[in-house]
Amino acid sequence: MKKSIILAAALALAPGVALAEWPGDKPITLVVGYSAGGGTDILARTMAPFLEKYIDGASFVVVNKPGPGGEYGFTETANADPDGYTIGFMNAPAFITLPYERETRYSFDSFAPIANLVTDPATLSVPGDSTISSLDDFVAEAKAAPSALTIGHQGYGGSMHLSLEGFLDMTETEVTQVPFPGIPPAATALLGGHIAGLVVGAGEASGIGSEDKPIKILGVMSRERLELFPDIPTFAEQGYEIYSGSDRGFAAPKGTPDEIVSKIGEAIEKTLEDPEFLKAAEEQSLPLNYMNKAEYTEYLSEVNTRIGKLWETNPWR
């Protein structure tokens, strides 16, 4: 009984509504910092009905706030009232890199992490006819001729660029980086032999190449081999302990009551165990990687530290 009284008092002092009133007749806004129809938006709209299923009385509305690198959406989430009625999709490392690159209206500490849902690990690929057949080959060639290898990715400050930077820093190698505005032109350049290699997410790498124009995926920056590529070793298996890629998770504005954050987290965990959702995720080729609040918070802190060190030694803007 005493514990209940203390909890009620704490919530009465917390910003926003008390837990007993949450959720009420007001919809919960799920902010996506990218355009409708994109990967993050589709995931958000797939998740929403299941969150409603596992949070009694809740209704969710997805709101798109597209802007430079997702910044508008991250800002919207960070500056919302911390009352449980606004949560946002956090695309990492995008939301972490932006405050390093320029002045933003939010910081890394502006959020209350809830859970991670998806991790699309980075891959390093070369054309099928390349003389490079392993990560060791890649490192040896890069050391033999610094900056001679041309490696593509989807833009400076993005997840794949930072994945590449981490590998180059680890191996003390240099390459010439070639940023592309999207996967199609990058894939065309790789298949045409115009670049020596390409760093993209595993899901995207699976759609590149054909029997006539094959590619070789040298490794995956995941902790375990992927079902998508069971015969392709991880970077760690090859002696390069790096785990990197693009993550999508949920966060609330800093100051949102812990009880509300926990309740949303529990709904997310149940959703990721729901057979109907798992079927939809499989159809969308979503590389699910659930992290609870504690795991996600620790992981994001590690990523922030790593990006901070990269920015100090090699600022990309």
ABEGO torsion letter per residue (X at the ends): XAAAAAAAAAAAABBEBBAAAOBBABBBBBBBABBBGBAAAAAAAAAAAAAAAABBGBBBBBBBBBBBGGAAAAAAAAABBBAGABBBBBBOAAAAAAAAABBBABBAAABBBABBABBBBBBBBBBAABABABAAAAAAAAAABBGABBBBBAEBGBAAAAAAAAAAAAAGBBBBBBBBABAAAAAAAAAAGABABBBBBAAAAAABEBAABBBBBABBABABBBAABAABBBAAAAGBBBBBEBBBBBBBBBGBBAAAAAAAAAAAAAAAABAAAAAAAAAAGBBBBBBBAAAAAAAAAAAAAAAAAAAAABBAX
